[in-house]
Amino acid sequence: MTKTILDPTSELVPAGIPAVVRPASIDGLRVGLLDITKPRGDVFLDRLQELLEQRGATVSRFAKPTFTKPAPADLRYEISTKCDVVIEALAD
């Protein structure tokens, strides 16, 4: 089965981005939690952080300045250099 994932940021031609292999365990991983600043996303991430830390992950929190635009390049770079995996909160 083939899956096509489209980037919602005005792409003219779909980009071929291979899926990343999920880790078998989060124990010892650096997990980034990205709050896109929609209402109650922080509540979800607070609970998720508790659960991840209980399973041995080191958690770092990040927030976009606004949910209406993509994350700034410097924030994306910071996340990519400090985290092994990232979870983004999409809540309302």
KOLGU-4560 file (N, C-alpha, C; in nm, 3 decimals, padded with zeros to 5 digits):
<recs>
<n_xx: 00.084 n_yy: -00.117 n_zz: 00.000 ca_xx: 00.000 ca_yy: 00.000 ca_zz: 00.000 c_xx: 00.089 c_yy: 00.124 c_zz: 00.000 mol: A seq: 1 type: MET>
<n_xx: 00.061 n_yy: 00.220 n_zz: -00.084 ca_xx: 00.136 ca_yy: 00.344 ca_zz: -00.092 c_xx: 00.058 c_yy: 00.456 c_zz: -00.026 mol: A seq: 2 type: THR>
<n_xx: 00.128 n_yy: 00.535 n_zz: 00.056 ca_xx: 00.065 ca_yy: 00.650 ca_zz: 00.119 c_xx: 00.127 c_yy: 00.776 c_zz: 00.062 mol: A seq: 3 type: LYS>
<n_xx: 00.043 n_yy: 00.875 n_zz: 00.034 ca_xx: 00.090 ca_yy: 01.004 ca_zz: -00.012 c_xx: 00.058 c_yy: 01.106 c_zz: 00.095 mol: A seq: 4 type: THR>
<n_xx: 00.161 n_yy: 01.175 n_zz: 00.142 ca_xx: 00.144 ca_yy: 01.280 ca_zz: 00.242 c_xx: 00.181 c_yy: 01.413 c_zz: 00.176 mol: A seq: 5 type: ILE>
<n_xx: 00.088 n_yy: 01.506 n_zz: 00.181 ca_xx: 00.111 ca_yy: 01.636 ca_zz: 00.118 c_xx: 00.146 c_yy: 01.740 c_zz: 00.224 mol: A seq: 6 type: LEU>
<n_xx: 00.238 n_yy: 01.827 n_zz: 00.190 ca_xx: 00.277 ca_yy: 01.937 ca_zz: 00.276 c_xx: 00.177 c_yy: 02.050 c_zz: 00.255 mol: A seq: 7 type: ASP>
<n_xx: 00.107 n_yy: 02.095 n_zz: 00.361 ca_xx: 00.004 ca_yy: 02.197 ca_zz: 00.344 c_xx: 00.059 c_yy: 02.339 c_zz: 00.329 mol: A seq: 8 type: PRO>
<n_xx: 00.187 n_yy: 02.355 n_zz: 00.308 ca_xx: 00.246 ca_yy: 02.490 ca_zz: 00.302 c_xx: 00.275 c_yy: 02.533 c_zz: 00.158 mol: A seq: 9 type: THR>
<n_xx: 00.173 n_yy: 02.532 n_zz: 00.074 ca_xx: 00.180 ca_yy: 02.583 ca_zz: -00.064 c_xx: 00.279 c_yy: 02.512 c_zz: -00.154 mol: A seq: 10 type: SER>
<n_xx: 00.287 n_yy: 02.383 n_zz: -00.144 ca_xx: 00.378 ca_yy: 02.313 ca_zz: -00.234 c_xx: 00.315 c_yy: 02.306 c_zz: -00.374 mol: A seq: 11 type: GLU>
<n_xx: 00.397 n_yy: 02.322 n_zz: -00.474 ca_xx: 00.349 ca_yy: 02.311 ca_zz: -00.611 c_xx: 00.364 c_yy: 02.168 c_zz: -00.661 mol: A seq: 12 type: LEU>
<n_xx: 00.469 n_yy: 02.100 n_zz: -00.616 ca_xx: 00.494 ca_yy: 01.961 ca_zz: -00.651 c_xx: 00.516 c_yy: 01.885 c_zz: -00.521 mol: A seq: 13 type: VAL>
<n_xx: 00.443 n_yy: 01.776 n_zz: -00.497 ca_xx: 00.463 ca_yy: 01.701 ca_zz: -00.373 c_xx: 00.609 c_yy: 01.658 c_zz: -00.355 mol: A seq: 14 type: PRO>
<n_xx: 00.663 n_yy: 01.681 n_zz: -00.236 ca_xx: 00.801 ca_yy: 01.644 ca_zz: -00.206 c_xx: 00.806 c_yy: 01.497 c_zz: -00.164 mol: A seq: 15 type: ALA>
<n_xx: 00.905 n_yy: 01.427 n_zz: -00.211 ca_xx: 00.924 ca_yy: 01.287 ca_zz: -00.173 c_xx: 01.008 c_yy: 01.280 c_zz: -00.046 mol: A seq: 16 type: GLY>
<n_xx: 00.943 n_yy: 01.268 n_zz: 00.068 ca_xx: 01.014 ca_yy: 01.261 ca_zz: 00.196 c_xx: 00.990 c_yy: 01.123 c_zz: 00.256 mol: A seq: 17 type: ILE>
<n_xx: 01.096 n_yy: 01.044 n_zz: 00.272 ca_xx: 01.076 ca_yy: 00.909 ca_zz: 00.326 c_xx: 01.039 c_yy: 00.915 c_zz: 00.475 mol: A seq: 18 type: PRO>
<n_xx: 00.958 n_yy: 00.820 n_zz: 00.519 ca_xx: 00.920 ca_yy: 00.812 ca_zz: 00.659 c_xx: 01.041 c_yy: 00.771 c_zz: 00.742 mol: A seq: 19 type: ALA>
<n_xx: 01.051 n_yy: 00.827 n_zz: 00.861 ca_xx: 01.159 ca_yy: 00.794 ca_zz: 00.953 c_xx: 01.117 c_yy: 00.672 c_zz: 01.034 mol: A seq: 20 type: VAL>
<n_xx: 01.209 n_yy: 00.582 n_zz: 01.058 ca_xx: 01.180 ca_yy: 00.462 ca_zz: 01.137 c_xx: 01.159 c_yy: 00.503 c_zz: 01.282 mol: A seq: 21 type: VAL>
<n_xx: 01.049 n_yy: 00.457 n_zz: 01.341 ca_xx: 01.020 ca_yy: 00.489 ca_zz: 01.480 c_xx: 01.113 c_yy: 00.411 c_zz: 01.572 mol: A seq: 22 type: ARG>
<n_xx: 01.156 n_yy: 00.473 n_zz: 01.682 ca_xx: 01.241 ca_yy: 00.400 ca_zz: 01.776 c_xx: 01.161 c_yy: 00.291 c_zz: 01.848 mol: A seq: 23 type: PRO>
<n_xx: 01.228 n_yy: 00.183 n_zz: 01.886 ca_xx: 01.162 ca_yy: 00.074 ca_zz: 01.956 c_xx: 01.122 c_yy: 00.115 c_zz: 02.097 mol: A seq: 24 type: ALA>
<n_xx: 01.196 n_yy: 00.209 n_zz: 02.156 ca_xx: 01.171 ca_yy: 00.253 ca_zz: 02.293 c_xx: 01.207 c_yy: 00.401 c_zz: 02.304 mol: A seq: 25 type: SER>
<n_xx: 01.144 n_yy: 00.471 n_zz: 02.397 ca_xx: 01.182 ca_yy: 00.611 ca_zz: 02.420 c_xx: 01.276 c_yy: 00.626 c_zz: 02.538 mol: A seq: 26 type: ILE>
<n_xx: 01.308 n_yy: 00.514 n_zz: 02.604 ca_xx: 01.398 ca_yy: 00.517 ca_zz: 02.719 c_xx: 01.532 c_yy: 00.577 c_zz: 02.677 mol: A seq: 27 type: ASP>
<n_xx: 01.570 n_yy: 00.687 n_zz: 02.742 ca_xx: 01.697 ca_yy: 00.753 ca_zz: 02.714 c_xx: 01.695 c_yy: 00.851 c_zz: 02.598 mol: A seq: 28 type: GLY>
<n_xx: 01.584 n_yy: 00.861 n_zz: 02.527 ca_xx: 01.576 ca_yy: 00.954 ca_zz: 02.414 c_xx: 01.547 c_yy: 01.096 c_zz: 02.461 mol: A seq: 29 type: LEU>
<n_xx: 01.588 n_yy: 01.191 n_zz: 02.379 ca_xx: 01.555 ca_yy: 01.332 ca_zz: 02.402 c_xx: 01.430 c_yy: 01.362 c_zz: 02.320 mol: A seq: 30 type: ARG>
<n_xx: 01.318 n_yy: 01.385 n_zz: 02.388 ca_xx: 01.190 ca_yy: 01.407 ca_zz: 02.322 c_xx: 01.156 c_yy: 01.555 c_zz: 02.328 mol: A seq: 31 type: VAL>
<n_xx: 01.128 n_yy: 01.614 n_zz: 02.213 ca_xx: 01.084 ca_yy: 01.753 ca_zz: 02.206 c_xx: 00.933 c_yy: 01.758 c_zz: 02.196 mol: A seq: 32 type: GLY>
<n_xx: 00.873 n_yy: 01.845 n_zz: 02.276 ca_xx: 00.728 ca_yy: 01.867 ca_zz: 02.269 c_xx: 00.706 c_yy: 02.006 c_zz: 02.213 mol: A seq: 33 type: LEU>
<n_xx: 00.643 n_yy: 02.014 n_zz: 02.097 ca_xx: 00.621 ca_yy: 02.142 ca_zz: 02.030 c_xx: 00.476 c_yy: 02.185 c_zz: 02.048 mol: A seq: 34 type: LEU>
<n_xx: 00.459 n_yy: 02.295 n_zz: 02.117 ca_xx: 00.328 ca_yy: 02.356 ca_zz: 02.138 c_xx: 00.305 c_yy: 02.455 c_zz: 02.025 mol: A seq: 35 type: ASP>
<n_xx: 00.201 n_yy: 02.433 n_zz: 01.946 ca_xx: 00.176 ca_yy: 02.527 ca_zz: 01.836 c_xx: 00.094 c_yy: 02.648 c_zz: 01.882 mol: A seq: 36 type: ILE>
<n_xx: 00.070 n_yy: 02.656 n_zz: 02.010 ca_xx: 00.001 ca_yy: 02.767 ca_zz: 02.079 c_xx: -00.149 c_yy: 02.778 c_zz: 02.049 mol: A seq: 37 type: THR>
<n_xx: -00.211 n_yy: 02.665 n_zz: 02.016 ca_xx: -00.356 ca_yy: 02.663 ca_zz: 02.008 c_xx: -00.410 c_yy: 02.638 c_zz: 02.149 mol: A seq: 38 type: LYS>
<n_xx: -00.532 n_yy: 02.681 n_zz: 02.176 ca_xx: -00.588 ca_yy: 02.664 ca_zz: 02.311 c_xx: -00.584 c_yy: 02.518 c_zz: 02.359 mol: A seq: 39 type: PRO>
<n_xx: -00.539 n_yy: 02.500 n_zz: 02.481 ca_xx: -00.533 ca_yy: 02.374 ca_zz: 02.554 c_xx: -00.427 c_yy: 02.277 c_zz: 02.506 mol: A seq: 40 type: ARG>
<n_xx: -00.348 n_yy: 02.315 n_zz: 02.407 ca_xx: -00.237 ca_yy: 02.229 ca_zz: 02.365 c_xx: -00.138 c_yy: 02.209 c_zz: 02.478 mol: A seq: 41 type: GLY>
<n_xx: -00.117 n_yy: 02.313 n_zz: 02.558 ca_xx: -00.023 ca_yy: 02.303 ca_zz: 02.670 c_xx: -00.072 c_yy: 02.203 c_zz: 02.775 mol: A seq: 42 type: ASP>
<n_xx: -00.203 n_yy: 02.194 n_zz: 02.793 ca_xx: -00.260 ca_yy: 02.099 ca_zz: 02.890 c_xx: -00.229 c_yy: 01.956 c_zz: 02.845 mol: A seq: 43 type: VAL>
<n_xx: -00.248 n_yy: 01.930 n_zz: 02.718 ca_xx: -00.215 ca_yy: 01.799 ca_zz: 02.661 c_xx: -00.067 c_yy: 01.770 c_zz: 02.678 mol: A seq: 44 type: PHE>
<n_xx: 00.018 n_yy: 01.867 n_zz: 02.646 ca_xx: 00.162 ca_yy: 01.845 ca_zz: 02.655 c_xx: 00.211 c_yy: 01.828 c_zz: 02.798 mol: A seq: 45 type: LEU>
<n_xx: 00.148 n_yy: 01.896 n_zz: 02.894 ca_xx: 00.185 ca_yy: 01.878 ca_zz: 03.035 c_xx: 00.169 c_yy: 01.731 c_zz: 03.075 mol: A seq: 46 type: ASP>
<n_xx: 00.055 n_yy: 01.674 n_zz: 03.041 ca_xx: 00.029 ca_yy: 01.534 ca_zz: 03.077 c_xx: 00.121 c_yy: 01.440 c_zz: 02.999 mol: A seq: 47 type: ARG>
<n_xx: 00.141 n_yy: 01.470 n_zz: 02.873 ca_xx: 00.229 ca_yy: 01.387 ca_zz: 02.792 c_xx: 00.371 c_yy: 01.388 c_zz: 02.846 mol: A seq: 48 type: LEU>
<n_xx: 00.417 n_yy: 01.505 n_zz: 02.890 ca_xx: 00.551 ca_yy: 01.516 ca_zz: 02.948 c_xx: 00.564 c_yy: 01.424 c_zz: 03.070 mol: A seq: 49 type: GLN>
<n_xx: 00.465 n_yy: 01.425 n_zz: 03.156 ca_xx: 00.467 ca_yy: 01.338 ca_zz: 03.275 c_xx: 00.483 c_yy: 01.191 c_zz: 03.234 mol: A seq: 50 type: GLU>
<n_xx: 00.404 n_yy: 01.149 n_zz: 03.137 ca_xx: 00.407 ca_yy: 01.010 ca_zz: 03.093 c_xx: 00.540 c_yy: 00.972 c_zz: 03.028 mol: A seq: 51 type: LEU>
<n_xx: 00.594 n_yy: 01.062 n_zz: 02.947 ca_xx: 00.722 ca_yy: 01.036 ca_zz: 02.880 c_xx: 00.835 c_yy: 01.026 c_zz: 02.981 mol: A seq: 52 type: LEU>
<n_xx: 00.836 n_yy: 01.115 n_zz: 03.079 ca_xx: 00.942 ca_yy: 01.113 ca_zz: 03.180 c_xx: 00.934 c_yy: 00.986 c_zz: 03.266 mol: A seq: 53 type: GLU>
<n_xx: 00.814 n_yy: 00.938 n_zz: 03.290 ca_xx: 00.797 ca_yy: 00.813 ca_zz: 03.363 c_xx: 00.857 c_yy: 00.695 c_zz: 03.286 mol: A seq: 54 type: GLN>
<n_xx: 00.862 n_yy: 00.707 n_zz: 03.156 ca_xx: 00.917 ca_yy: 00.599 ca_zz: 03.071 c_xx: 01.064 c_yy: 00.620 c_zz: 03.037 mol: A seq: 55 type: ARG>
<n_xx: 01.129 n_yy: 00.717 n_zz: 03.102 ca_xx: 01.273 ca_yy: 00.733 ca_zz: 03.085 c_xx: 01.318 c_yy: 00.833 c_zz: 02.983 mol: A seq: 56 type: GLY>
<n_xx: 01.228 n_yy: 00.910 n_zz: 02.925 ca_xx: 01.267 ca_yy: 01.010 ca_zz: 02.825 c_xx: 01.306 c_yy: 01.140 c_zz: 02.893 mol: A seq: 57 type: ALA>
<n_xx: 01.396 n_yy: 01.213 n_zz: 02.829 ca_xx: 01.429 ca_yy: 01.349 ca_zz: 02.869 c_xx: 01.346 c_yy: 01.441 c_zz: 02.780 mol: A seq: 58 type: THR>
<n_xx: 01.267 n_yy: 01.530 n_zz: 02.840 ca_xx: 01.173 ca_yy: 01.610 ca_zz: 02.763 c_xx: 01.215 c_yy: 01.757 c_zz: 02.761 mol: A seq: 59 type: VAL>
<n_xx: 01.210 n_yy: 01.816 n_zz: 02.642 ca_xx: 01.231 ca_yy: 01.960 ca_zz: 02.623 c_xx: 01.105 c_yy: 02.018 c_zz: 02.562 mol: A seq: 60 type: SER>
<n_xx: 01.068 n_yy: 02.137 n_zz: 02.606 ca_xx: 00.946 ca_yy: 02.202 ca_zz: 02.555 c_xx: 00.983 c_yy: 02.317 c_zz: 02.462 mol: A seq: 61 type: ARG>
<n_xx: 00.905 n_yy: 02.331 n_zz: 02.355 ca_xx: 00.922 ca_yy: 02.437 ca_zz: 02.258 c_xx: 00.783 c_yy: 02.491 c_zz: 02.223 mol: A seq: 62 type: PHE>
<n_xx: 00.777 n_yy: 02.616 n_zz: 02.178 ca_xx: 00.649 ca_yy: 02.674 ca_zz: 02.138 c_xx: 00.668 c_yy: 02.762 c_zz: 02.015 mol: A seq: 63 type: ALA>
<n_xx: 00.574 n_yy: 02.749 n_zz: 01.922 ca_xx: 00.572 ca_yy: 02.838 ca_zz: 01.806 c_xx: 00.518 c_yy: 02.973 c_zz: 01.850 mol: A seq: 64 type: LYS>
<n_xx: 00.560 n_yy: 03.081 n_zz: 01.785 ca_xx: 00.506 ca_yy: 03.212 ca_zz: 01.820 c_xx: 00.357 c_yy: 03.225 c_zz: 01.785 mol: A seq: 65 type: PRO>
<n_xx: 00.312 n_yy: 03.154 n_zz: 01.682 ca_xx: 00.172 ca_yy: 03.157 ca_zz: 01.641 c_xx: 00.138 c_yy: 03.028 c_zz: 01.568 mol: A seq: 66 type: THR>
<n_xx: 00.015 n_yy: 02.981 n_zz: 01.585 ca_xx: -00.024 ca_yy: 02.858 ca_zz: 01.516 c_xx: -00.058 c_yy: 02.882 c_zz: 01.370 mol: A seq: 67 type: PHE>
<n_xx: -00.067 n_yy: 03.007 n_zz: 01.328 ca_xx: -00.111 ca_yy: 03.038 ca_zz: 01.192 c_xx: 00.000 c_yy: 03.030 c_zz: 01.088 mol: A seq: 68 type: THR>
<n_xx: 00.124 n_yy: 03.014 n_zz: 01.132 ca_xx: 00.236 ca_yy: 03.009 ca_zz: 01.038 c_xx: 00.329 c_yy: 02.894 c_zz: 01.075 mol: A seq: 69 type: LYS>
<n_xx: 00.410 n_yy: 02.847 n_zz: 00.980 ca_xx: 00.509 ca_yy: 02.744 ca_zz: 01.013 c_xx: 00.607 c_yy: 02.794 c_zz: 01.120 mol: A seq: 70 type: PRO>
<n_xx: 00.667 n_yy: 02.702 n_zz: 01.191 ca_xx: 00.767 ca_yy: 02.738 ca_zz: 01.292 c_xx: 00.884 c_yy: 02.810 c_zz: 01.224 mol: A seq: 71 type: ALA>
<n_xx: 00.938 n_yy: 02.912 n_zz: 01.289 ca_xx: 01.053 ca_yy: 02.983 ca_zz: 01.231 c_xx: 01.173 c_yy: 02.888 c_zz: 01.213 mol: A seq: 72 type: PRO>
<n_xx: 01.257 n_yy: 02.921 n_zz: 01.118 ca_xx: 01.373 ca_yy: 02.836 ca_zz: 01.086 c_xx: 01.464 c_yy: 02.815 c_zz: 01.206 mol: A seq: 73 type: ALA>
<n_xx: 01.486 n_yy: 02.919 n_zz: 01.286 ca_xx: 01.575 ca_yy: 02.902 ca_zz: 01.402 c_xx: 01.516 c_yy: 02.807 c_zz: 01.506 mol: A seq: 74 type: ASP>
<n_xx: 01.384 n_yy: 02.807 n_zz: 01.522 ca_xx: 01.319 ca_yy: 02.715 ca_zz: 01.614 c_xx: 01.328 c_yy: 02.572 c_zz: 01.561 mol: A seq: 75 type: LEU>
<n_xx: 01.305 n_yy: 02.554 n_zz: 01.434 ca_xx: 01.317 ca_yy: 02.420 ca_zz: 01.373 c_xx: 01.459 c_yy: 02.367 c_zz: 01.387 mol: A seq: 76 type: ARG>
<n_xx: 01.556 n_yy: 02.453 n_zz: 01.368 ca_xx: 01.696 ca_yy: 02.412 ca_zz: 01.382 c_xx: 01.726 c_yy: 02.372 c_zz: 01.526 mol: A seq: 77 type: TYR>
<n_xx: 01.681 n_yy: 02.453 n_zz: 01.621 ca_xx: 01.705 ca_yy: 02.423 ca_zz: 01.763 c_xx: 01.646 c_yy: 02.287 c_zz: 01.800 mol: A seq: 78 type: GLU>
<n_xx: 01.524 n_yy: 02.263 n_zz: 01.758 ca_xx: 01.458 ca_yy: 02.136 ca_zz: 01.787 c_xx: 01.536 c_yy: 02.020 c_zz: 01.723 mol: A seq: 79 type: ILE>
<n_xx: 01.579 n_yy: 02.038 n_zz: 01.600 ca_xx: 01.647 ca_yy: 01.929 ca_zz: 01.529 c_xx: 01.783 c_yy: 01.896 c_zz: 01.590 mol: A seq: 80 type: SER>
<n_xx: 01.846 n_yy: 01.992 n_zz: 01.656 ca_xx: 01.977 ca_yy: 01.966 ca_zz: 01.715 c_xx: 01.969 c_yy: 01.919 c_zz: 01.860 mol: A seq: 81 type: THR>
<n_xx: 01.854 n_yy: 01.939 n_zz: 01.925 ca_xx: 01.842 ca_yy: 01.903 ca_zz: 02.066 c_xx: 01.755 c_yy: 01.780 c_zz: 02.092 mol: A seq: 82 type: LYS>
<n_xx: 01.688 n_yy: 01.729 n_zz: 01.990 ca_xx: 01.590 ca_yy: 01.622 ca_zz: 02.013 c_xx: 01.614 c_yy: 01.503 c_zz: 01.921 mol: A seq: 83 type: CYS>
<n_xx: 01.582 n_yy: 01.385 n_zz: 01.975 ca_xx: 01.584 ca_yy: 01.263 ca_zz: 01.894 c_xx: 01.450 c_yy: 01.243 c_zz: 01.823 mol: A seq: 84 type: ASP>
<n_xx: 01.342 n_yy: 01.277 n_zz: 01.891 ca_xx: 01.207 ca_yy: 01.269 ca_zz: 01.835 c_xx: 01.127 c_yy: 01.391 c_zz: 01.881 mol: A seq: 85 type: VAL>
<n_xx: 01.020 n_yy: 01.424 n_zz: 01.807 ca_xx: 00.938 ca_yy: 01.541 ca_zz: 01.838 c_xx: 00.791 c_yy: 01.503 c_zz: 01.831 mol: A seq: 86 type: VAL>
<n_xx: 00.714 n_yy: 01.556 n_zz: 01.926 ca_xx: 00.569 ca_yy: 01.541 ca_zz: 01.926 c_xx: 00.511 c_yy: 01.680 c_zz: 01.921 mol: A seq: 87 type: ILE>
<n_xx: 00.418 n_yy: 01.701 n_zz: 01.829 ca_xx: 00.356 ca_yy: 01.833 ca_zz: 01.813 c_xx: 00.213 c_yy: 01.828 c_zz: 01.865 mol: A seq: 88 type: GLU>
<n_xx: 00.175 n_yy: 01.926 n_zz: 01.947 ca_xx: 00.040 ca_yy: 01.929 ca_zz: 02.004 c_xx: -00.054 c_yy: 02.005 c_zz: 01.911 mol: A seq: 89 type: ALA>
<n_xx: -00.157 n_yy: 01.939 n_zz: 01.868 ca_xx: -00.261 ca_yy: 02.001 ca_zz: 01.787 c_xx: -00.391 c_yy: 01.989 c_zz: 01.862 mol: A seq: 90 type: LEU>
<n_xx: -00.426 n_yy: 02.089 n_zz: 01.939 ca_xx: -00.544 ca_yy: 02.080 ca_zz: 02.024 c_xx: -00.626 c_yy: 02.209 c_zz: 02.016 mol: A seq: 91 type: ALA>
<n_xx: -00.751 n_yy: 02.197 n_zz: 02.050 ca_xx: -00.842 ca_yy: 02.311 ca_zz: 02.059 c_xx: -00.934 c_yy: 02.290 c_zz: 02.176 mol: A seq: 92 type: ASP>
</recs>
